[in-house]
Amino acid sequence: MLETDQKASEPVTENLIGIRFTITDYGTIVRAGDGSVIGIYPTEDEALEAVRERCMGVLSSTKT
């Protein structure tokens, strides 16, 4: 994974609302609701898995 926005690399609940996926010739770009890039992944499946893990991490950290 290529992190392009250091601020977006920290899971924040508000940033995970309205996630957008853009599929391009060179990979899948994942953007948070505020437009910041969360990451660029080689395949759509890898992007979905990474976002799923990120969401679960945020949910588990808010339960404690």
N, C-alpha and C positions, 0 to 999 in steps of 0.2 A: 504494500500500500504506500502511496505517496501522499504525505500530508502537505497540503499547500497553504493551510491557514492555521497557525499555531493556536489562535484563540478558539477555533472550531474543534480542535483536537480534545478539548476538555468537555466531557459530557455535561450539558446543561439542559434541564427538562424543557425549557422554552424553545431551545434550538432544535429539539427533536420533533416539534410540531410542524407539520407541513413539509416533510422531507420530499425532495424532488430527485428523480433519476433522469439523467440525460445519457442516452446510449449513442456513442460515436464510433467512428472507425477504429479508434485506438483504445477504447475502453468505456467504462461507465463512470460518469461523474455524479457524485452524490452531493447535493446541496441541502443545507439546513433551511428552515423557514425564512430566516433573515437574508438568505442569498449567499452566505459564506460557504465555501467548499469544505465539506467534511473529508472527502477523499476521492481518489481516482483508482478504479479497480479494473483489472484486465477483462473480467466477465461480469455479466449481470448477476449471476448466481453468487459470486464472491461479494459483490456490493450488497446484495440482500442479506447475506449471512453476517457481514460486518455490521450492518445497521441493526439487525436483530440482536446481536451480541451487545452492541452499544446501548440499545433500549433496555435490555435486561439488566445491564450494569447500572443504569440510571434508576430503574425501578427498585433494584435491591438496595441501592445506597439511600433512597428516600424512605425505605421502610425502617431503617435503624434509628 
